[in-house]
Structures are given as structure tokens and as C-alpha cells.
Amino acid sequence: MVRSNAKILLSIASAALLALSGLATAASAAEPERLEPKRVAIVIDDFGNAMSGTEEMFALPAPITVAVMPFLPTTKRDAEEAHRRGHEVIVHLPMEPVRGKRSWLGPGAITTDLSDREIKNRVAAAIDDVPHARGMNNHMGSKATADPRVMRIVMEVCRERGIYFLDSRTTGKSQAESMAETVGVPLAANDLFLDEVYSAAHIDKQLRKLNRLIEHRTDTIVIGHVGPPGKLTSAALRGAIERLQGETRFVRVSELLPLPEPTPLWR
């Protein structure tokens, strides 16, 4: 009888455990799936010359990536202030376009007629001139970024310094991705220009495009500018950031990339 009672108790205990397990599984299935928020990196170009909208961009309520042109009057001041406020600094490297005057590029520009050594020296000097730089992107550059020789040298210097390259995508013929892969440099790419047309209506239209991109992508990179559209863009971005906080996490470009240790390639 004792043995029979023991069997009965064991059966009851087993049934209870199975019931509890089933309840736990059902509760787990009922919980909504927790999705990671989408990530957006906001890059703002053309710092370094006390351009309109500089302070407004620095004051945005989210981290941004600040692209600072080298060798200009406020290059170092803008880079230092961006770093102090917790933003990420990258070099906004002037590069030759298909159309446009070279005078528009500013000092130290990378052009396709330069020797390998001169390109290397200019890229290294630009990095040295922008404090706290963790990466680099191209200013203009539709001609230079389409040249594999030029881009290989640019990538070799980036690899040597341990920084990433952000392709602004000013041409569909860019060699940045293939050369970055060949040399071994972390590469990011722009998904959307916000303000290539200087009007509030256009910027709002581009931000609606951003909303659609976020729906279908895990990570998105957008580029805006200080200068003529600076105050319009900063005001529109402030509203977008406040609206998207929670469902979207605003990050620095480097947070989307694995960054290597500097590796000397030049002797």
C-alpha cells in the first residue's frame, strides 16, 4: 500500500510539473517579441569655417557625427567643441568632383592628377589637422572617388591610422567599397542626403524618406550640412529626433562598424 501511494504521489507531482511547464511556455509565447530599436547615424558635413547652423547642430538632442574640413579657420575649434559635447569627429576630405571649380574644394584637396606620394601626404596631413578624428568621408569627390588608384591610397592611409571611411556616395561609380575591402578598412555608406536642395519643404520630404528607410532597414546613415541649409536642417532634425526617440536609437557612425587597430603600411 505504501508503495502504491508513493506511485500515486509521484504521478501527481509529475502532472503538476508538466502543467507548470505548459503555463510557463504559454506565458512566454504570449509576451510580445522585444525588437531592438532601429539605429540611425546622423552625419553633418562642412564644419570648419564657422558656417551657419554650427551651434544648432552641436545642440541637437542626440549624438551626431561631425565632418570637419581640414585647414580652415575653425577646423580645430569645431572639432574640439564637437568632441567636448560627445559627438563623433571625422575628417571631411575635399576630393575632386566631375564638375565644379577646384577653388570650391578648399586647401589640401585630393585630385586625380596628384602622385601617389602626394595623395598619401595630403590625406595624412588632413587627418593630423582635425583633432579627435575617428573616420573620414569625402567632400564632393565624384571624380576622385571613382578612381581606383586614388581610393586605394586613401584607404591605405585610413588603415595605417586605424580610422574608417564613410562613402558619401556622390557618384554611382565610387570605388570606395571595393578598395576598402581590398585594403581592409571598415566602410560605411550614406543612404540619404537631407538637404542637397536648400528648402524646408525638401528637407521635410527627405525626412519622410528616412521614415520609410527605417521601416525596412536595421541601420541607416543620413547626411546633412551646416552652411546655407544649416538652420533649416537642424530645426527639422530636432523635430525628427524628438519624434523618433524610443523606436530609434541615434548613434555615431563608428557604432555601426568594427574598428581596427592602426596598421602601418608605409615604410
N, C-alpha and C positions, 0 to 999 in steps of 0.2 A: 504493500500500500504506500509506503514511504517513497519507494522508487517510482511508483505510478504518479504520485503527487508531484514529485520532482520533475517528471517529464512534462506534466501539465503546466507547471510554473515556467519551465524553460520555453515551452511553446508560446505561452502568453507573452513572455519577455521578448522573444524573437519577433512576434507580431507587432508589439509596441514599437520596437526599434525600426522595423520596416515602415510603420505608419509615420513615425517621426521623420525618417529619411525622405519619405514621399512628400511630407509637408514642407521640408526644407527645400527640396528640389522645386516644388511648385512655387514657393515664395521667391526663390532665386529667379525662376523663369518670369515671374510677374514683375520683377524690378525692371525699370526701363534701362536700356543699354546706355552706358555712360560713354559718350563720344568725346574725344579730345577736341578742344576748340581749334578752329582753323587758324593758321598763322599768316600774318601779313607783315612784310617788311616795307616800310616807307623810306625811300631814298630821296633826299633833296639835293639837287645839283647847284653848282655855280657859286658856292661860298668863296670868300677870299677877297672880295672887292667892295665890302660894305654895301651890298645890294639890298634893295627894298624887300622887306619881309624877313630879314635875318632874325631879328629879335622875336617876331611872331612864330617863326619855325622853331627856334630854340625853346619857346614856352609851350609847345604842344603837349598835351597831357598823355604822352606815350613816348617810348624811345624811338628815335629815328636814326637813320644812317646819313651822316653829313658828308657830302662830297665836296672837298675843298680844293680849288685850283691852286697850283703852286706858284711861287714867285710874284704874288700880288700884294697890294698894300696891307690887307687884313688877313692874309693867309694864316699866319701863326696865331693871331688873336682869335680868329674864328675857330680854329682847330682846338685851341686851349679851352675856349669857352664851351664848345660842344662837349669836350671830354669832361669838363668840370660838372656839367649838367647831366652826365650819364648817357649821352648819345655816343654812337659809334662814329669814328672818323675814318674816311677813306680819301685817297688821292683822286682828284678829278682831272685825269691826264689829258691835256689838249692833243688831239690827233687829227690828221689831215682829212678833210671831207672831199667828196667828189666835186661838189660845187661850193663856192664861197671864197672869200678872201683869206689869205693866210694871216692877215693882220687881225682877223676876228678871233684867232686862236689864243693869242697871248704868248708870253715868253715860254721858251723851253718846249715848244710843240714837237711832236713826233711826226715827221713827214717821210714819205716813201723814198725820197732821194738821198736820205742820210745813210752813212756807212753803218755796218753792224756795230762797230765800237762806239760811234756817236749815239746811236739809239740806246745802247746799253748805258752809256754815261748819263744821258738825259733822263732816262727812266729812274736810274738810281738817285740822281740829284733831286728829282721831283719827290721821291719818297722821303729823302732826307729833309726836304723843305717843309713837309707837312707833319707836325708833331702828332704822335699817337695813332698814326695810320695803321689800320689793320687790313686794309684791302685797297683796291683801285678799280675805277671804272673810266670809260672813255668819254671825253667831252668832244662832241661831234664825231669825226673819225670814220665816216662811211667809206673813205678810200683806204685809210691805213689799216683798219680792222679787217678789210678784205684781202690784205696782202699777207700770205703765209710766212714770208721771211720776217717781216716786221713783227708779226704777232708771236712768232716763236721766240724772238729776242725779248720781247716784253714779258712773256711767260717765264723765260729763264731767270730774269731778274726778280719776278714775283716769287718764284720758287726759292731763289737764293735768300730772299728776305723773309720768307715764311708768311706771305700775305696772299689773299685770294684775289681773283679777278671777277668783276661784275660786268658782263657784256650789256651795254645799254641798248644794243640792238638797233643801231641807226642804219643798218643795211641788212638785207636778207642774205648777203654774200659773206657775212662775217666768218672769219677763220678762228675766232676765239675758242670755240668749243673743241675743235679738233686739235689745236695747238696746246690747249690746257691739258687735254687728255694725254697727248704725246709727252709733254714735259712733266706732268704730274702736279698740276696746280688746281686747287679747288675752284670751281667755276659756278657762278650763279648768273641768271639772265633776267633781264627786265621783261615783265609781262604787259605793262601798260604805262604809257605816258599820260599824265593827268592834264597837262597844261601847255601842249605844243601850240594851241590856239589860245590867245590871251583874253578869254572872256569867261565870266561866271557861268554862263549857260553851257559852254563847252566843258568846263571843269565838272559841273554837276552831271553832265551826260557821261563823262568818263567815270565818275564815282558810281553811277548806276551800272556801268560795265563791270566795275570792281565787285559790286554786289553779286553779279551773275558769275564772275570768276570764282568767288569764294564758295558758291554753292557746289561747284564741281571740282575744286582743287583743294588739296591739303595746305599747300604753301603758295603764296602769291607775292610778287615783288612789283611795286609801282614806283614811278619816278615823277617828282615834281621839281619846281625850280624856285629859287629866290630870283629877284630881278623884276622885270616888268609884270609877271603874273604873281609875284611873291605874296602879296597881301590877300589877293583873291584866293589863291591856293591854300594858304594857311588857314583862312577862315572856313573854307569848305572842308578841309581836313579835320579841323577841330570838331565840327559838327558830325562828321563821319565817324571819328574815333569815339565820341560820346555815344553815338547811336549803336555802334558795333561792339562796344566793350561787353565782355561776358561771353558772347558767342564766338568772338575773335580775339586772338592773342597777338598783340603788336610786338614785333621782335626786331632785333638788329640782324642785318644780313648774315653776319658770322654765325648766328644761332641756327641757321639753316644748313651750315656746312661743317665738315670736319676740317680743322686747320692743322697743317703740318708744322713740324719744326723747320727752321731755316736750314737749307742745304746748299752749301757753296757749290756753284757750277763753273765759276770763272776762276782762272788762275792768273 
